[in-house]
């Protein structure tokens, strides 16, 4: 498990020191969104799973049979949370 200091450092590096993003994170106004691609072999399906503040959000997860589509969608989701953080809030964190 990462410490808060490690998470802040990671966010600073990932967003090239963007102060607005970092401030949103520190203030708690930017949800912590992590994604991962899971391959369901039995269904020949790729799922971009979305975790908001550590909780899997099935409604935001994306299903496709195309691996590249899953990768592209994952990138868009990770960028979208910065521009539209309100779309990536769990009901419990509102």
N, C-alpha and C positions, 0 to 999 in steps of 0.2 A: 504494500500500500504506500502510495506517495504521500509525502508531507505537503502541507499547504505551500511551503516555500518552494519545493520542487515543482508543484503545479504552476505556481506563478512564473517561475523561471521558464518552464516549458511553454506557457502561453506567450510570454514575452518573446521567446525565440521563434515560435510558430507564426506570430503575427508581426514580426520584425519590429518589435518595440512599440506597436500601436497603443498609445496611452489610453485611448477611449475604450478599447477592448479590455485592456488590463484593469481600468477603473471599474468597468461594468462587472468584471469578475470579482474584484475585491469588495465592491459594494453589495454583491450578491444579486445584482440585477441581470446578469448574463448567466443563463443556465449552463451547467457543465454538460455538454453533449459529446458523447463518444459513439462512434459507429464501428461496426465490424461486419465483414462479409462472411456468411456461413453458407457452405455448400451442402444442400440436402441431396445426397446421392440417390436415395430411393425415388425421389420425385424429379431428379435432374433439374433442380431449382437452386437459384442463388437468392439469399435473403440478406438485404442490408438491414441489420438490426440496429435500432436506435436506442441508446441508453441516455436518459435525461436525469441528471443528478444521481446517477448510479442505478436507476430503475429502468428495466426494459419497457419500452413503450411500443406495444404491438401495433397501435394505430398509425404510428409514424414509420414502422418498418416497411420495406419495399421488397416485393417478390418479382423475380424475373427468371427466364431460362437462359439469358445471355450474360456471360461473365463480364464482358466489357461494359455492358449496360449497368451492371451492378457497381463496377468500379467508378464509372462516370457519375452515377447517382450518388454514391458515397461522397465524392468530391464536392458536388453541388450542395449536399446536405450540410457538410462541414463549413462551407462558406456562407450558406444561407442563415445559419444560426447567428452570425455576426450582424447581418443586415436586418433580419427579422426575428429577434430573440423571442418575441411574444408567441411565435408559432411553435416554439420548442419548450414550452413550460408544461410540466405535469400539473394536474389539478391540485395535487397536494402541495406544490411549491408556489402557488399563486398567492 
